[in-house]
Each structure stands twice: as structure tokens, then as C-alpha cells.
């Protein structure tokens, strides 16, 4: 399709604009990421809150697949223990699941943050090639996948400790 002129609605006024004008307007818009994070932050692809949560072994959205499908996580279950009528045995098992998940998440999360920082450091230093970029990205995604697996595995283990009634109540309390 060969379009030479396009009518554009601009601030309530219909104006004619040629392809060069539209191209210039499209390519000179401000990045949606500009100013989002501090230029001095070691990892700018993640928000400061995401970095904090990952470093602390917290979820940082890593268990969304489970959470959004009502599969309970150990931290939330422990926080809601009285409302879920957990038995002492259940509480102990879920605490153990959480403790194991948290310890592993801190270790794997540290590796993930290091890999993400290395990728950004290489971009800033302009020392990436197609081969080194592919390796960096693969490292970041492999470790992120491991971290997500740590969190999701804890959700699966937690669900096996609860009764169907407790899971239904958990979903209701969490708004599902």
C-alpha cells in the first residue's frame, strides 16, 4: 500500500501530514523508560523495589502463575494462618516450606541480580557482541527461571499441605 498523505487529528484539529512528518513524529518521541530509574542504579531494567524484594528472597512477582490461579504461597498462608484455621502440624510444615524457599530464593536471587547487573554493565561499557549478548541474556533468563521455579515449587508444596476447604478459603480471602 502506497500512502502519500495521511490525515491526522492533532489536539482537536484535523491536519494533513505527509509520511516524512509522521515518521519524524514517531521516531522523536521520548522513551517510555526515560527517567524511570536512577541513571546510577546498577540495575536499571528492574525497579528498586524489585531489586530489594529479590535480594531479600521475597516474591517480586516470581510466583504470579501460581498466585493468580489461586495456588497458595507459604508466606501468605503463614500470614493468614488464623483465618485458615491451620493446625500446628500444618503451620510447622508450611514454615519449613517457607524457610527452605526463602533460603534458596536469597541465593538464586543474588545470582540473578549479578547476572542482570553484568548484562547492564556490558551495555554501558559498549563491549557486547552478538555472541556475548546471547550468553548474557541466556544467563539472566536461566537464573531467573531457576528463581521462579524456587517460588512456584513452594506454592505447589504449600497447596499439598492444605485441605480443599482451606484452599477455597484462601482464594476467597485473597480475592479470587
URMO-V538942 format. One record per residue. RES is the residue in one letter. PSI is psi in whole degrees, -180 to 180 (999 if undefined). Layout:
# URMO-V538942
res->RES psi->PSI
res->RES psi->PSI
This chain:
# URMO-V538942
res->X psi->127
res->X psi->100
res->X psi->123
res->X psi->-31
res->X psi->145
res->X psi->139
res->X psi->128
res->X psi->134
res->X psi->115
res->X psi->114
res->X psi->45
res->X psi->1
res->X psi->131
res->X psi->121
res->X psi->154
res->X psi->135
res->X psi->135
res->X psi->169
res->X psi->-37
res->X psi->-39
res->X psi->-45
res->X psi->-41
res->X psi->-44
res->X psi->-41
res->X psi->-37
res->X psi->-42
res->X psi->-4
res->X psi->19
res->X psi->153
res->X psi->142
res->X psi->140
res->X psi->-14
res->X psi->-13
res->X psi->130
res->X psi->3
res->X psi->-43
res->X psi->160
res->X psi->132
res->X psi->-21
res->X psi->-4
res->X psi->137
res->X psi->-27
res->X psi->106
res->X psi->-11
res->X psi->-12
res->X psi->147
res->X psi->157
res->X psi->-35
res->X psi->-40
res->X psi->-44
res->X psi->-45
res->X psi->-47
res->X psi->-44
res->X psi->-45
res->X psi->-32
res->X psi->1
res->X psi->17
res->X psi->174
res->X psi->-46
res->X psi->32
res->X psi->6
res->X psi->-18
res->X psi->25
res->X psi->-38
res->X psi->-41
res->X psi->-50
res->X psi->-46
res->X psi->-10
res->X psi->16
res->X psi->18
res->X psi->115
res->X psi->143
res->X psi->152
res->X psi->-39
res->X psi->-45
res->X psi->-39
res->X psi->-43
res->X psi->-40
res->X psi->-29
res->X psi->17
res->X psi->-46
res->X psi->-38
res->X psi->-22
res->X psi->-1
res->X psi->50
res->X psi->140
res->X psi->162
res->X psi->-38
res->X psi->-43
res->X psi->-45
res->X psi->-44
res->X psi->-44
res->X psi->-43
res->X psi->-36
res->X psi->-42
res->X psi->-40
res->X psi->-46
res->X psi->-47
res->X psi->-44
res->X psi->-47
res->X psi->-46
res->X psi->-46
res->X psi->-44
res->X psi->-38
res->X psi->-36
res->X psi->-45
res->X psi->-51
res->X psi->-37
res->X psi->-39
res->X psi->-42
res->X psi->-40
res->X psi->-47
res->X psi->-39
res->X psi->-42
res->X psi->-42
res->X psi->-41
res->X psi->-40
res->X psi->-41
res->X psi->-48
res->X psi->-37
res->X psi->-42
res->X psi->-37
res->X psi->-46
res->X psi->-34
res->X psi->-3
res->X psi->44
res->X psi->22
res->X psi->141
res->X psi->175
res->X psi->-40
res->X psi->-46
res->X psi->-33
res->X psi->-46
res->X psi->-40
res->X psi->-46
res->X psi->-48
res->X psi->-41
res->X psi->-42
res->X psi->-49
res->X psi->-48
res->X psi->-34
res->X psi->-47
res->X psi->-38
res->X psi->-41
res->X psi->-40
res->X psi->-41
res->X psi->-43
res->X psi->-40
res->X psi->-40
res->X psi->-49
res->X psi->-45
res->X psi->-35
res->X psi->-38
res->X psi->-36
res->X psi->-45
res->X psi->-45
res->X psi->-39
res->X psi->-43
res->X psi->-32
res->X psi->-20
res->X psi->-27
res->X psi->157
res->X psi->161
res->X psi->-37
res->X psi->-43
res->X psi->-40
res->X psi->-43
res->X psi->-42
res->X psi->-39
res->X psi->-48
res->X psi->-42
res->X psi->-45
res->X psi->-32
res->X psi->-3
res->X psi->23
res->X psi->999
